[in-house]
């Protein structure tokens, strides 16, 4: 799949969208965007973070009938994560789709299914988001999820994404210069529409998105952010049992 023309995107931030404070290395925001051409809107929970200050952590909830932790918030708190979302895709028996690395432990195997086109991972050098073909495995990887499809590449929406089946979306995105965001939408969108929204600079994400990867959404969509200053955490629970979670912990 190749990148689409930037002129195809026309999403704009809504008036009520929060603005990001660029002076902090971790920030929660609820932001909304609208496509003026047809009035379609999306609202999302967003956890902004700097890869200089945080690393990724994959929390494996196991394949047993009962998960290791009862709630998403319990899992992230117990594992020392200050924010996170649900993770990658999985089969009906809770076996992950694609490679998963949690605390350095490898679960399942690297797969070449068309859906699993991207890899997001943390190692001693930082946080990385790459195409499957560009990924080079090595023993220093502490956290990894293989997922997809790729939504944005080179700051443009990827061509060939599905224009049907609107659903809630979970994703991770980066600007290529150390700024990252984990997000979960509260509004249903097709993959094609969502990619165009993310590629519209300043619409849902206040900075230019260079790369974005889709995670398992729909009924799996979940989000957590532990706010500072005694504020209650922001938590959105999945509607069904999921296999793993993707969070961030201080470096």
Secondary structure, 3 states (H helix, E strand, C coil): CCECCHHHCCEEECCCCCCCCCCCCEEEEEEEEEECCCCEEEEEEEEEEECCCEEEEEEECCCCCCCCCCCHHHHHHHCCCCEEEECCCECCCCCECCCEEECCEEECCCCCCCCCCEEEEEECCEEEEEEHHHCCCCCCCCEEEEECCEEEECCEEECCCCCCCCECCEEEEECCCCEEEEEEECCCECHHHHHHHHHCCCCCCCCCCCEEEEECCHHHCCEEECCCCCCCCEEECCCCCCCEEEEEEEC
